[in-house]
Amino acid sequence: MLLLLICLGGLQYRLWFGEANLREVQTLKQEIELQRTENDLLISRNHQLDAEVKDLKQGLAALEERARNQLGMVKEGETFFQLVPALPGKTPAEQGQ
């Protein structure tokens, strides 16, 4: 009987204080859950980037939109107007001089 109690005590010691104890297992489960959440976000971002790449390869509309927004390009035959904000304290007529 004493031998069984010693074995039970040894197993309990490993469960609570030994390598891979319950606290460490719980911490690892939380870390795994955080990593899964981060992976889901990255997978979602990758899907969006993949869709954008496919759109750029197949359609000219997305390419044209990028050229206009990011590079400031204008189509041939279009007129581009740039509005400059007024300087404080001056009228529009004074700014033209």
C-alpha positions as CSV (number, residue, x, y, z in Angstrom):
1,M,0.0,0.0,0.0
2,L,2.9,2.4,0.9
3,L,4.4,1.6,-2.5
4,L,1.2,2.6,-4.3
5,L,1.0,5.9,-2.3
6,I,4.6,6.7,-3.2
7,C,3.9,6.0,-6.9
8,L,0.8,8.1,-6.8
9,G,2.7,10.9,-5.1
10,G,5.5,10.7,-7.7
11,L,2.9,10.9,-10.5
12,Q,1.1,13.9,-8.9
13,Y,4.5,15.7,-8.5
14,R,5.2,15.3,-12.2
15,L,1.6,16.5,-13.0
16,W,1.9,19.7,-10.9
17,F,5.6,20.5,-10.9
18,G,7.4,18.4,-13.4
19,E,8.2,19.0,-17.1
20,A,5.0,19.8,-19.1
21,N,2.9,20.4,-16.0
22,L,-0.7,21.6,-16.1
23,R,0.2,25.3,-15.9
24,E,2.6,25.1,-18.8
25,V,0.1,23.1,-20.9
26,Q,-2.6,25.8,-20.3
27,T,-0.1,28.5,-21.3
28,L,0.8,26.6,-24.5
29,K,-2.9,26.2,-25.3
30,Q,-3.3,30.0,-25.0
31,E,-0.3,30.7,-27.2
32,I,-1.6,28.3,-29.8
33,E,-5.0,30.1,-29.8
34,L,-3.3,33.4,-30.3
35,Q,-1.2,32.0,-33.1
36,R,-4.3,30.6,-34.8
37,T,-6.0,34.0,-34.6
38,E,-2.9,35.7,-36.1
39,N,-2.7,33.1,-38.8
40,D,-6.4,33.7,-39.7
41,L,-5.7,37.4,-40.1
42,L,-2.7,36.7,-42.3
43,I,-4.7,34.2,-44.4
44,S,-7.4,36.8,-44.9
45,R,-4.8,39.4,-46.0
46,N,-3.2,36.9,-48.4
47,H,-6.6,36.2,-50.0
48,Q,-7.2,39.9,-50.5
49,L,-3.7,40.4,-52.0
50,D,-4.2,37.3,-54.2
51,A,-7.6,38.7,-55.5
52,E,-5.9,42.1,-56.2
53,V,-3.1,40.4,-58.1
54,K,-5.6,38.4,-60.2
55,D,-7.6,41.6,-60.9
56,L,-4.4,43.5,-62.0
57,K,-3.4,40.6,-64.3
58,Q,-6.9,40.3,-65.9
59,G,-8.5,43.7,-65.9
60,L,-7.4,47.1,-67.1
61,A,-9.8,48.9,-64.7
62,A,-7.8,48.1,-61.6
63,L,-4.6,49.0,-63.3
64,E,-6.0,52.3,-64.5
65,E,-7.3,53.1,-61.0
66,R,-3.9,52.4,-59.5
67,A,-2.2,54.6,-62.1
68,R,-4.6,57.5,-61.4
69,N,-4.5,57.3,-57.6
70,Q,-1.0,56.4,-56.9
71,L,0.9,57.8,-59.8
72,G,-1.3,60.8,-60.7
73,M,-1.5,59.7,-64.3
74,V,-4.1,61.2,-66.8
75,K,-5.6,59.6,-69.9
76,E,-4.7,60.9,-73.3
77,G,-7.2,63.6,-74.3
78,E,-8.2,64.4,-70.7
79,T,-7.7,67.8,-69.1
80,F,-6.2,67.8,-65.6
81,F,-7.2,70.7,-63.2
82,Q,-5.2,71.2,-60.0
83,L,-6.9,73.4,-57.4
84,V,-4.5,75.3,-55.2
85,P,-5.8,76.3,-51.8
86,A,-6.0,80.1,-51.2
87,L,-3.3,81.6,-49.0
88,P,-4.6,83.0,-45.7
89,G,-5.2,86.8,-45.8
90,K,-5.0,87.3,-49.6
91,T,-7.8,87.5,-52.1
92,P,-7.8,85.3,-55.2
93,A,-7.0,88.3,-57.4
94,E,-3.9,89.2,-55.2
95,Q,-2.6,85.6,-55.5
96,G,-2.6,85.7,-59.3
97,Q,-0.2,88.6,-59.4
